[in-house]
Amino acid sequence: MGQRANYILIEDDKQVIHYNHWRANCIASDLYLGEKRFIEFVRECKTTNGLLDVVWMEGCVIVNIDRRLLFFWSLHFDATSVTYLYLEELQNKWKNWSIKLLYNRMYEADHILNLNYISQQEKLQLIDCVKSEIVENEISELGNTIVVIITAEKTYITQLGFISIEAVLNYGESVISILLSKNQYELPKEEDDKVFEVLVVNTLRREIIIDKSEFGLWEQIQRKWEGYSFTMGDFGYIGALKLADIDVESIKMSPYTAKVKLAELVKRTEDFNPVGFAKSFLKKEKDVKFSPDFFDNVNPKQTIIEKITRVIKMLVDNFKTGSNK
């Protein structure tokens, strides 16, 4: 249990690895505080001798203080339009820094850190699926995987519900004919937030594009897609389509909606208390044991204004609660 993240500070040509148990889902908002407050926060986090295994890591930030370079990734970036806007605004928070979102997560981070990290990670076995699972698969009203297949005749767009991209690609190149036989759909709008994953197969260019970085995927499936190139990364729905040269102007998020969602992304959350959570949990499950890291409560320090604002909010909330009784 947790949202585990590693932070690496590079200073005086030395790399120091830090760890936080609960802040991976806050990387966007923590970085938004600016270089001074973020680096101060990282220095407070515990140091460790190595990086988390890939299956446990939910985010990573590399801060090269010597060269003013910032690299990062997090599982909690989603909509392409919001991510683009975030990167623009973040540059204003980290003035005179070079900033790069690592779309391919630890594959890119490994080149920066030069730790041979990828070669030391164990690849998880991919899920298999059979033809009937794809043929009979039904889509969901909540959201689906978008599959785009580009052929000489036309561009086919279909959807899959609750079948992962990994399973589809693991089926091999023959999955194309199965997908072409399924119902076709219009591309959904980005702000409808009903796209789980995106797979683009261009049979003319013999290329595959997916909208997330999936460790070990291509290494295990490339023999089933002979002659195809493969591009993966946390590009988001619109980002993946743009890489495939698909026009997205009519379906991308409006600037207003992107700004609203950006505000949600960078909103600070300090409500979680691991000690309180553990006490509450132990009332129901008395035999549960927690690791020391579970009680990690290192957060970015609040400014005086933030502290006052938080106290006022608590007083207002308490007043409302009392008035409703």
N, C-alpha and C positions, 0 to 999 in steps of 0.2 A: 504494500500500500504506500502510495506516495507519488510525487511528480518529480522524479530525480533529474538533476542537471549537473553538468560539469562546466566550470568556468576556468579558463586558462589565461593567466596574466604573464605576458612576456615583457620583462624589464631587465635592463642591463644584460641583454642577450641570454637571460635565464628564463625557463618556463616553469611556472608554479601552477599545479593543478588544484583547484578548489572544488568542493562538493556541497550541494544543498539538496535536502530531501524533499522539499515542498514547493520550490519556486520555478520549476520548468514551465508550468502553465502561466507564469507571470513574467516571462522573459520579455515579451513585447512591452508591457507596462514598466518593468524595471529599467530597461534600456531607455525608455522615454523620459526618465528622470534626468538624463544627461550624463556626461562622462564622469564628473566629479562624484556625484552621489552613487552612481553605479559602481565605480571602482572602489569606493569606500565600503560599499556593501559586500563586494566580492572579497575584499581583504578580511572581512569579519567571518566569512565562511571557512569551515574546516579545510585544511590541506590534506591531500591524499597522494599516494605514490603512483597511482595509475587511474586511467579513465574507466568509467563504467562499461560493462559489456553492452553491446549494441541492443540487446533485447530489453535492457533496463533503462537505457538513456532516452529521455523525452525532450532533451534540448541541450545545446552546447553553445558557449560563447567564448570566442578567442579575442583577447584585447592585447594588441601589440602596442604597449605604451611608448616604446622607443621610436617606432615609426608611425604612430598614430593611425593604426589600422584596426578596424573592427570587423569581425566575421561572426556570424551566428546562424543558428537554425532552431526551430521549435516545432513541435507537432501541432501547435495551436494557432498557426497561420492557416487561413482557409481561402476566402474569396480573393481572386486575383486583383480586382480593382481596389480592394481595401489594402492589400499588401503593397501595391504600387504607391498608394497615397501615404501609407505608413512610412515607407522608405524615404519619400520626399520630405515628410515632416521630421523624421528622425535626423536627417542631415542638418536641420536647423538646431537640433538639440546637441549634436556632436559636431560643432563647427571645426572646420579644418581637419576633419578626419576622413579617411577613405572608408566607406561602409559597403559591405557585401553580405547579402543574404545567401547562405550556402544551400542552394536548392537541392543539392545532392548529398546533404548531411555529412556523415562521417567520411564518405569517399573524398569529398573536397577537403574536409578538416585534416584528414590524414596527410595530404600533400603539404598542407601548411605547417603541421606540427612535426612531420617526418618521424613518426613513432612506430611505423609498421603496424598500425592498429588494425587495419582491415584484414591483413593476412593472419592475425591471431584470433579472429572471430569465427565461431562455429556457425555454419549456415544451417538454417532450419529447413526441414524437409517440406517441400511444397505440397499443397492440397491437390488431389486429383479430382476430376469430375468426368462423368460419362456423358455421351451424346444426349441421352434422354433428359438429363438434368438441365441442359441448355435449351433443348427444344421445348420442354414443358414448363420452363421457368416463367413465373408470373411477376409482373412488375408491381411495385408498391406505391401507394399514394404519398408515402412519406418521402420517397426519394429513391433514386436508382443509379446504377452504373451506366454511363453513356458510352456507347460503342459507335465509332465512326469508321466506315470502311470505304476507302477511295479506290475506285476501279476505273477502267478506261471508259465505261459506259456512263457512270454517274457516281455520286457520293451517297452512300447508304447510311442511315442513322437509325439505330435500334437501341433498346434499353434492356438491362438485366436487373432483376431484383435479387439481392442476397446471394449472388455468386461473385466471388472476388476476381479481380483482374489476374491475379497470380494463377488461379485455377484455370481460367480461360486460356491464358498463354501457355500454361503447362500442357494443355491438350495438344498443342502443336498447330502447324500451318493449316491443317485440314479443318480447323475450327472455322475458318473463313466462310466456307460454303454453308455451314450450319447457321452462322450468324446472318448470312445474306437471305436465308429463308424465313427469318423472323419478321414480325410486324415492324413497320417503319414509323418514326415519330419526328416531330419538329424538335429542334434544339430548344431546351427550356431556357428561360431568362435567368441570368446569374443571380439576381436579387430574390428569386423565388426560393433559393437555397434548397433545391431538391436534387442535387447532383452529389453522389457519394464519391465516385471515381470516374476517370475518363480514360478510354483506350482508343487510340487512333491507329489504324493499320492502312498504310498507303501501299497498295499492291503495285502501283506504277514505279514508285521510287524504291520499293521494297524497304520500307522503314516502319518502325513501331515507335509510338510516343505514348507515355503514360504520365499522369499528373501527380505522381508521388514517387518518392525515393524508397525503393523496396530492397533492403539489403539481401544480396545473394540471388536475386531473381534471375538476372540475365546469365549469370555464370551457370545456372542450372537448366535454363531453357534454350540457350542459343543453338544447341545441336538440333532442336526441333523446328528452328526457323532459319534454315540455311540461306545465306545470302542477304539476310535482313540486317539493317542497322537498328540500334536501340537507343532511345533517348528517354531518360526518366528523371524526375525531379519534382519537388513540391511547387509546381507552377500554378496550381489551381486550375479550375475548369476552363476559364477563359484563356489563361496562359498556355495551356496545352493546345487548345484550338488554334491560337495565334502561331504557335510553332509549326503547326501543320498547314499554315497559310489559308486558314478558314476565316472568312469574314465574320467578325463578332460585333460589329457596330450596333446592330439592332437588338442584341441580346445582352450586352454587357450592362453592368449596374449603373444607375444614374449617379452623377456626382453627389447629389444630396444624400442618397442612401449610403454611399460609400463614406461620407463624412459622419453619418450617424453611427455606422458600424465601427468606424475608426475610434470614435469616442468610447464605445463599449470595449474595444480591444485594449485600449490604454488605461482604462479605469482601474484604479488601484483597489485591491481587495486585501484587507488585513484582518478579516474576521476569524480565520481558522486558528484554533488553539489546539495543538496536538495533545497537550496534557489533559485538557478538558474532554477531548474526543476519546482519549484512552480510558479515562475514568468512566465515562458514559458507556463505552463498549464493554468494559469489564463487569458492569452490572448484569449484562446479559450473558457474556461468555467469560466465565471466571478463570478458565484454564489458558487463556490466550497470553502469549508472551510477546513483548514488543522489543525490537532491537533498539539500541541507543540512538541510532540515526532517526528513528521515528519521532523523537522529541526535539529534533532540530527546529529551532524557532528564530533563526537569523533572518531578518527582513531588512530592506532598506530603511534607514532612519528617517523618521518624519521631521519635517520642518515645524517651526513653532506655529505657523499658520495652519498647517495640516492637523496638528494636535488640537488646536482650538476648534477647528471646524469639526473634528471628530467628536469632541466633547459636546459641542452644541447639538450635533445630530443625535447623539445618545440621549441627551436631555429631552429633545423634541420627541424622539421615539418613545421614551418612557412616559412622557406626558400624554401622548396619543393612546398608549396602551392603558394608562390609568383612566383616561376619559371614556374609553370604550367598555369599562367594567361596570 
